[in-house]
Amino acid sequence: MRYKNTRIHLLWIAVPLLVAGANAAHGAIIYPQIGVGGGYETVVTIANPTSTDWFGRLRCQQGAHVQFPILLKANGQHFSEFTQWKVGAGRTLQLTITGDDTLRAGFLRIERVNGPAESEIATSVFYRLRDTAGVSRELIASYPGQPSTSAIFAVEKGASQDTGIAFVARELPYSTNPISISFTLLGQDGATIQKVEQMYSGHTALMLGQLFDKLPPQFLGSVVVDSSIELCLLVLRLEIFEGNIQLTGSVPVSGVPSRSGLRLMQFRPIDAEYSKALDRVIAIAGNPYSVHIYDAEANTSQTISLPELPMSLSLSLDGKQAIVGFSSSFSLINLVDRNIVKTVPTAFNCYDVVLTDAGYVYVFPEGDQWVESYRVRLSDGEATLLDHMTRYRARGRLHPGGKRVYRVTESQMTSFNVETEEVRNGGDSWASDLWFSEDGLRIFLSNGHVVRSSDLASEDMQPNGTFNEMISSAYHSASTGTVVWLPNSFHWAREPWRRDAMHVVNYADLQPRKTIELPDYPAPTSVRSRGEYVFSNAAGTKLILIVRADAGSGVLSDFSVMLLDTSSLAN
């Protein structure tokens, strides 16, 4: 169908697609379709409900992520991509963006400079046409696109209906290699009618009749989009009646997992643990500095803003509180109310922290060779020296019983009784991390060794087996009698172990049971996945694996999540 109205590609109500990993855009809020000039103006509203001022920039771009060729105005004043806008705590800012006499389409990026994270502010965008008398004749609402590498949306086409799509990459691709986007047209019965490839060249808006030459004149079905880069996509349903354009849309029901089984995460975890009380992954991240309360099944996060780059994370035994360590302080976080309860300054960095129920935080700083470790009283910040024997970097965790903190370094393993302050020194560890079995009887070390945990000093931290491989994470499934471990991605795995796989052994004797290969990362070439973290949900029925694209792959969004039924471990 040919439309006489040459502005029709602009007059879209933007409707979010069914996307994989739907969440607030990482690093920016992106509206993939706006219009300015020729009588059109775009209205941007930013509401800041937090108690902290928000500062950010508006970038109006076209095509291959370039600025509009004219100088735009906001509320009558010229502005550029470097202009910084402030939205005070609890306040709302509205900007009306105008151009010249020529109608231009593009996309809008709302980028945070400082203040609350994107997920903590509310934004809305619409554009409208004003006639010569200043009366609004058309009003087109827009929605922020959700970054995804895989999406699906419904399609309807008829004598007076059509479907269109607008998309733009979340970030300008750094690679000079061609980036392909595939569009698969599916019939009402799910059968494939046509698949086309299109090379990404920048912001694109088109009707599906321009994309598929086999699209029937009367059609009802869907389109699946697969891309090697994250795209922000919008879709519309368009109807024409007696020369009038009517646009309608619907809200998606759920996300669609990527074809590989991996779903891209919208943040890069620095450290992560699992709260059984909240049934969520708790992670810290930068850009922006935040705590993520991450729902792995929905692939969505609730966030808590942090004042600076976090270094470390520790959860309380009940999983409802957390300690986040910084360069010269640590903060107590209420994960239920999602706020910072208090911040305690320290005279040392908090490279690693351990929160205990006894009212103390164990702090293991990072330093040059030998450094001191401390026990800090949470109520008043009083620090007590533990020892002088922490080499370079240390990692500690609280035993599931809550009575002992275990610490590993490149030289020695140590345990501290949080009640009596008894200190026990184990043998040489040469480990950088540790994990406990669900029953608390075993400790799995990152160097692949397994040791006992015991109330008896003579048995505590004594050897109890080995995986014969460096590992990056481990989980004991008591219900299946297995241990799942992930090889360390920085070391080549010895036979028979593979570092692009998850390994399962019997808990009773640590003998191999099975190997589960991790799927390829969604990328234009075969990029392997490396396991970083493994957890289970609160019910113990789902295994949650956070994986990362191989370091040399050049993938920008390099963390993904996948879920497995724990019952598969025993089969």
Backbone hydrogen bonds, N-H to C=O, Kabsch-Sander energy under -0.5 kcal/mol:
donor,donor_aa,acceptor,acceptor_aa,energy
6,T,4,K,-0.8
8,I,5,N,-1.5
10,L,7,R,-2.1
11,L,7,R,-0.9
12,W,10,L,-2.2
14,A,12,W,-0.7
14,A,141,A,-1.4
15,V,235,V,-1.8
17,L,233,L,-0.5
18,L,152,I,-1.6
19,V,17,L,-0.9
20,A,150,S,-1.7
22,A,19,V,-0.7
27,G,25,A,-0.6
29,I,110,I,-2.4
30,I,28,A,-0.6
31,Y,29,I,-0.5
31,Y,108,L,-2.9
34,I,106,G,-2.1
36,V,104,R,-2.1
37,G,40,Y,-2.0
38,G,100,D,-2.1
39,G,100,D,-0.6
40,Y,37,G,-1.6
41,E,128,R,-2.0
42,T,97,I,-2.2
43,V,126,F,-3.6
44,V,42,T,-0.5
44,V,95,L,-3.1
45,T,124,S,-2.7
46,I,93,L,-3.0
47,A,122,A,-3.4
48,N,91,R,-2.8
54,W,87,V,-2.7
55,F,114,N,-2.8
56,G,85,W,-2.3
57,R,111,E,-2.5
59,R,57,R,-0.5
59,R,109,R,-2.7
60,C,58,L,-0.6
61,Q,59,R,-0.7
61,Q,107,F,-2.7
62,Q,66,V,-3.0
65,H,63,G,-1.8
66,V,62,Q,-2.4
68,F,60,C,-1.2
72,L,70,I,-0.7
73,K,98,T,-2.1
74,A,77,Q,-3.0
75,N,96,T,-2.4
76,G,96,T,-0.5
77,Q,74,A,-1.8
79,F,72,L,-1.9
83,T,80,S,-1.3
85,W,56,G,-3.5
87,V,54,W,-2.9
88,G,86,K,-0.5
90,G,48,N,-1.5
90,G,50,T,-0.8
91,R,88,G,-2.4
93,L,46,I,-2.8
95,L,44,V,-3.0
97,I,42,T,-3.7
97,I,95,L,-0.6
98,T,73,K,-2.1
99,G,40,Y,-0.5
104,R,36,V,-2.7
106,G,34,I,-1.7
107,F,61,Q,-2.7
108,L,31,Y,-2.5
109,R,59,R,-2.3
110,I,29,I,-2.9
111,E,57,R,-2.6
111,E,109,R,-0.7
113,V,55,F,-3.3
114,N,55,F,-1.8
120,E,117,A,-2.0
121,I,118,E,-1.1
122,A,47,A,-2.5
124,S,45,T,-1.9
125,V,142,S,-0.7
126,F,43,V,-1.8
127,Y,140,I,-2.6
128,R,41,E,-2.3
129,L,138,E,-1.7
130,R,39,G,-2.5
131,D,135,V,-2.4
134,G,131,D,-2.4
137,R,129,L,-3.4
138,E,129,L,-1.0
140,I,127,Y,-3.1
141,A,139,L,-0.6
142,S,125,V,-2.4
145,G,30,I,-3.1
148,S,231,L,-1.8
151,A,225,V,-2.2
152,I,18,L,-1.8
153,F,223,V,-2.0
155,V,221,G,-2.5
157,K,219,F,-2.5
158,G,161,Q,-2.2
162,D,238,L,-1.9
164,G,236,L,-1.0
165,I,206,L,-2.5
166,A,234,L,-2.1
167,F,204,T,-2.5
168,V,232,C,-1.6
170,R,230,E,-2.5
180,S,178,P,-0.6
181,I,198,Q,-2.5
182,S,226,D,-2.8
183,F,196,V,-2.7
184,T,224,V,-2.7
185,L,183,F,-0.5
185,L,194,Q,-3.4
186,L,184,T,-0.6
186,L,222,S,-3.1
187,G,191,A,-3.0
190,G,187,G,-1.9
193,I,185,L,-3.3
194,Q,185,L,-1.2
196,V,183,F,-2.5
198,Q,181,I,-2.5
200,Y,179,I,-3.2
201,S,202,G,-0.5
203,H,63,G,-3.2
204,T,167,F,-2.4
206,L,165,I,-2.4
208,L,163,T,-2.2
210,Q,207,M,-1.8
211,L,207,M,-0.5
211,L,208,L,-0.8
212,F,208,L,-3.0
213,D,211,L,-0.6
215,L,212,F,-0.7
219,F,157,K,-2.6
219,F,217,P,-0.5
221,G,155,V,-2.3
222,S,186,L,-2.2
223,V,153,F,-2.4
224,V,184,T,-2.4
225,V,151,A,-3.1
226,D,182,S,-2.2
227,S,149,T,-2.6
228,S,180,S,-0.9
231,L,148,S,-3.0
232,C,168,V,-3.2
233,L,146,Q,-0.5
233,L,231,L,-0.6
234,L,166,A,-2.4
235,V,15,V,-1.5
236,L,164,G,-1.4
237,R,248,T,-1.4
238,L,162,D,-2.9
239,E,246,Q,-2.5
240,I,160,S,-2.2
241,F,244,N,-2.3
244,N,241,F,-2.1
246,Q,239,E,-3.2
246,Q,244,N,-0.5
248,T,237,R,-1.8
258,S,262,L,-0.7
261,G,258,S,-1.6
263,R,561,V,-2.1
265,M,559,F,-2.5
270,I,284,I,-3.3
271,D,284,I,-0.9
273,E,282,I,-2.6
275,S,280,R,-2.7
276,K,274,Y,-0.7
279,D,275,S,-1.4
280,R,275,S,-1.6
281,V,294,Y,-2.4
282,I,273,E,-3.2
283,A,281,V,-0.6
283,A,292,H,-2.3
284,I,271,D,-2.1
285,A,290,S,-2.3
286,G,268,R,-0.5
290,S,285,A,-2.2
291,V,304,I,-2.4
292,H,283,A,-3.4
293,I,291,V,-0.5
293,I,302,Q,-3.4
294,Y,281,V,-3.2
294,Y,292,H,-0.9
295,D,300,T,-3.0
296,A,294,Y,-0.9
299,N,295,D,-1.7
300,T,295,D,-1.4
302,Q,293,I,-1.7
304,I,291,V,-2.0
306,L,289,Y,-2.1
311,M,325,G,-3.5
312,S,325,G,-1.1
314,S,323,I,-1.8
316,S,321,Q,-2.3
319,G,316,S,-1.4
322,A,333,I,-1.9
323,I,314,S,-2.9
324,V,331,S,-2.3
325,G,312,S,-1.7
326,F,329,S,-3.0
330,F,344,V,-2.0
331,S,324,V,-2.4
332,L,342,K,-2.7
333,I,322,A,-3.4
333,I,331,S,-0.5
334,N,339,N,-2.8
335,L,320,K,-1.9
335,L,333,I,-0.8
336,V,320,K,-0.8
338,R,334,N,-1.2
339,N,334,N,-1.5
341,V,332,L,-2.6
341,V,339,N,-0.6
342,K,332,L,-1.0
344,V,330,F,-3.2
346,T,328,S,-2.5
350,C,326,F,-2.4
351,Y,349,N,-0.6
352,D,364,F,-1.1
354,V,362,Y,-1.9
356,T,360,Y,-2.1
359,G,356,T,-0.9
361,V,376,V,-2.7
362,Y,354,V,-2.6
363,V,361,V,-0.5
363,V,374,Y,-2.9
364,F,352,D,-2.8
367,G,392,Y,-1.9
369,Q,367,G,-0.8
371,V,390,T,-2.8
373,S,387,D,-2.1
374,Y,363,V,-2.4
375,R,384,T,-2.6
376,V,361,V,-3.1
377,R,382,E,-2.9
378,L,359,G,-2.5
381,G,377,R,-2.4
384,T,375,R,-2.8
386,L,373,S,-3.2
387,D,373,S,-0.8
390,T,371,V,-1.7
391,R,389,M,-0.7
392,Y,369,Q,-6.3
392,Y,390,T,-0.7
393,R,391,R,-2.0
395,R,408,V,-2.2
397,R,406,Y,-2.2
399,H,404,R,-2.9
402,G,399,H,-2.5
405,V,416,F,-2.6
406,Y,397,R,-2.6
406,Y,404,R,-0.5
407,R,414,T,-3.2
408,V,395,R,-2.7
409,T,412,Q,-1.1
410,E,391,R,-0.6
413,M,427,G,-1.5
414,T,407,R,-2.7
415,S,424,R,-2.5
416,F,405,V,-2.6
417,N,422,E,-2.9
418,V,403,K,-2.5
418,V,416,F,-0.6
419,E,403,K,-0.5
421,E,417,N,-1.9
424,R,415,S,-2.7
426,G,413,M,-3.7
426,G,424,R,-0.5
427,G,461,M,-0.6
431,A,409,T,-1.9
435,W,444,F,-2.0
437,S,442,R,-2.2
440,G,437,S,-1.5
443,I,451,V,-2.8
444,F,435,W,-3.3
445,L,443,I,-0.5
445,L,449,H,-2.9
446,S,433,D,-2.1
448,G,445,L,-2.1
450,V,465,G,-2.6
451,V,443,I,-2.4
452,R,462,Q,-2.6
453,S,441,L,-2.0
457,A,455,D,-0.5
459,E,456,L,-1.3
460,D,456,L,-1.8
461,M,452,R,-2.4
462,Q,459,E,-1.6
464,N,450,V,-3.5
464,N,465,G,-0.5
467,F,448,G,-3.2
471,I,446,S,-2.6
472,S,486,L,-3.3
473,S,486,L,-0.9
475,Y,484,V,-2.6
477,S,475,Y,-0.6
477,S,482,T,-2.4
478,A,476,H,-0.9
480,T,477,S,-0.5
481,G,477,S,-1.2
482,T,477,S,-1.7
483,V,505,V,-2.5
484,V,475,Y,-3.3
485,W,503,H,-2.5
486,L,473,S,-2.4
488,N,470,M,-2.0
491,H,488,N,-1.7
497,W,494,R,-1.8
501,A,498,R,-0.8
502,M,516,I,-3.0
503,H,485,W,-2.4
504,V,514,K,-2.7
505,V,483,V,-2.4
506,N,511,Q,-2.7
507,Y,481,G,-2.3
510,L,506,N,-1.7
513,R,504,V,-3.1
514,K,504,V,-1.8
516,I,502,M,-3.1
517,E,515,T,-0.6
518,L,500,D,-2.1
521,Y,527,V,-3.2
523,A,521,Y,-1.1
527,V,521,Y,-0.6
527,V,525,T,-1.4
528,R,526,S,-0.5
530,R,548,R,-2.7
531,G,499,R,-0.6
532,E,546,I,-2.7
533,Y,546,I,-1.8
535,F,544,I,-2.5
537,N,542,K,-2.0
540,G,537,N,-1.2
543,L,564,L,-3.9
544,I,535,F,-3.0
545,L,543,L,-0.6
545,L,562,M,-2.7
546,I,533,Y,-2.3
546,I,544,I,-0.5
547,V,545,L,-0.6
547,V,560,S,-2.3
548,R,530,R,-2.5
549,A,558,D,-2.3
550,D,528,R,-1.7
553,S,550,D,-2.2
554,G,551,A,-0.5
558,D,556,L,-1.3
560,S,547,V,-2.5
561,V,263,R,-2.2
562,M,545,L,-2.1
564,L,543,L,-2.0
566,T,541,T,-2.2
568,S,565,D,-1.6
569,L,566,T,-1.7
570,A,566,T,-0.5
570,A,567,S,-0.8
571,N,567,S,-0.6
